[in-house]
Amino acid sequence: MHREAGEKRDFLPDFVAALDAVGAEEIVLERGYGSGMGIDEPAYLAASPKVVYGDFDACLSQKLVIQIRCLHEEDFDRLRAGTILLSMMHYTTRPERVRKLAGLDIRAISMDGLIDDTGRRLVENLAAVADNGLQAAFRELAKSYQGFDDPGRPPLRVVVLGAGAVGAHAVRAASRYGDPALRDEMAARGMKGVEVRAIDYDLSGHESYMRSLLAETDLLVDATQRPDSTTHVIPNHWLADTPEHAVLLDLSVDPYDFSVTPPIVKGIEGIPQGSLDQFVFYPDDDAYGVLDPRVSTEHRRVALSCYSWPGRHPRECMEIYGAQLEPFLEVLLNKPPDDLDAHSTSLHERALARAELSRWLEGSAL
C-alpha cells in the first residue's frame, strides 16, 4: 500500500478468483503483491488466468481500483478519469480527502460506508479491532501496574467510552483480559477478574462524575463514534486524575487534522496517532513532541493507538474483508456508478449507491 512497513494487507488469491468469476476482463496486481503475507506470484496466477503483473501506475490506470486503506491523497491525480475507487474512505473524519476526491472525476465508494438498511456495516472487522487492541493494552498494563499479578489486588477496572458496535466488542474483550489464555491463567490462580464499565455519550460530558471514575480506572478505552469529532471526550487535564499505571487505548483512531476549521481531534486528548509500525507510546516518546501544539500532552500515561488494529494479523483480516466484499463484486463490475439504485431489490446495490461519494455528499454539510 506504499505506507508503513507493517501494512501488509493484500487481497488473497480467493478474492482474485472471485473477481474472475463475476466477469473481470483483466486483474492487474502490483509486482510483489501478497509477498508481505508469504503469498507468491504463482498462487495468484493459479487463481485466475486473467492476472497480470504491473507497476503501481499500471494498477492505478484500471477502471476499478480496490485497496483496503485509501490511497495517499497525492496519488488521486494518478487515477484516470471515471475510475471507480473502492477503499476505506472514512468520509466523516477525512474532510480534506473528501474535498479532493469531490474535485476530481473519480467515482469513490467507501468500504466503511457500505451499510445495510439498518445502518449496520457490511464490511468490517470490529471484533478484531477490540481483540487486538485490548490484547496489546493488557500486556502494557501488566508491565505498568506493579500489582497486576498480586492475588490481593482489587479487580482491574476498565472504562470503555462508547457503547456502539466497537464498544460492545471492547467490553467483551476487556472482560477476558483481551486474551483468553491470560484469562484462564489468571482464573486458575484465583485472581480477581476485570470490572468493565461502558460509558455512552450522554454521560461522558459530566466532568465531576467522569473525573471521579477516572481516578479508579486502570485501562481507559476510546471506542466512541462521536457525533462531533472536533471535541474531545476526555480533555488532557482530566487524565491527571488517572493512576500513574493507567493505560490509554485508542480504538476509534480518529486522526488529528488541523488543516480544517474547526480541527478534528482524538476522543482522548494527547494520544499520538499510531500505526502498524508503532502502536505503543510511553510518556517520554518523541511522538508527543511532533503533535500540533494545540493538542495538550501535559498529562501522559502509556498510550496505544493504531491506524488499523485488524492489520496486526493481516492474513486473517483479509480473509474476512475478502469474504464480505465478494457479494459486491458482480454489481461493481456490471453496473456503472450512475446506474446504481439506492432503492434496488439488491441489498448490495443499495449499499454501493449509498456509499458513493457524490450521493453521500448530497446529505452532508461538507
Phi, psi and omega in degrees: 000004180060040178235213182294158185300329183285350181275103187237018189277093174252150178295149185273164179305328178300324179291321176298318178297324179293322176299318177299315185296332182261008169112013177300134180281324180207141181238108185262122177246144176288144179302133183091359181304132178084349186296330179295339178253013177079021179255126183260171183303317180303330180293321178286320179296328177287334181287330180199134175288353181271358180286131170229155180252143179208184177273182184299318180296325177297321177295317182288347182271004182278167181287331180227124179243124183238125178208139183298298178278141183297146174304154168301144184300328180292345179271350181301323182293346180274349176283145181276158181304136177085358180299139170269122178249113180252116186197172174282101187270326182051059185309314191293331182250009178231065185298325180291323175299316181297315181297320180295313180296322181295336180272000181246161177273063181237136178262090182276136175230125185270122177300318181288350177266001178282103185233157175275188186287351178258000180093004179280132180295138180261344177234100183201160176221052188292331177298320179290327174305309182290312184299311183291320179293314181292323178300314179294321182293318179293328176297322177289321179297323178299333179274324186275334184264107187301327182262020185306317183255023177271119181301341181271358181289157174287172175303145174291134185253119181244132174246123179253117176275116182109133183237025178274208184296313179294318180300319180297316177295324181294320178299314181296314181294319181296323181295345179247026179060016183070004186201108182305325180294318177294320178299316179298320179296314182293320179295321180296334179269002178075021181288145171295141187276221187240132174256122185244131174244131176258124184246116180269176191303318186295336181266332188294340182275358180272100191300310185299318179294313184296320182290326175293326178290318181298330181296341181244020185259125176271327182219120180252124186243125174266106176238031186279152165238089191285139173292337179227102183277010177263002182233133177292148169277317179240102175297153185302323184292340175292332183294344176300336182277346181284152176301154180299332182275357186299150178241139179249130182236123180259104176263339180286327179046036169296142184277165162275135177216100181263012176275353180243161180234122353289157184290156174271135185227166179282159179296317176258113186293133173102353177283130175294161175274118184265174181217179176291340177278327176214117179234001176244131181231120177271161187304336181261013184293143180296341182299332178294327183288341181261359175291151177305136183299346176284350176267121179281128177237021185302316183256115187237146172226174172301126184233144178234132178208138179215132180305324181217097177299321178299334182293351177294336176233079194297320184293314178298322179298315185284337172298319181289310182298318180299314180297323180289327183278336185308317181296342181275342191295318182298321178294313183301319186276347187236004181221122178299148181305324180295338183266355179297132187248116179292351179244018180299159173286347179270121177302319185289326175292317178301317181295317179297319180298317181292331184271355179287133192304312185298325179284324177297321181295333179301330179254015183243155179271355181294000000 
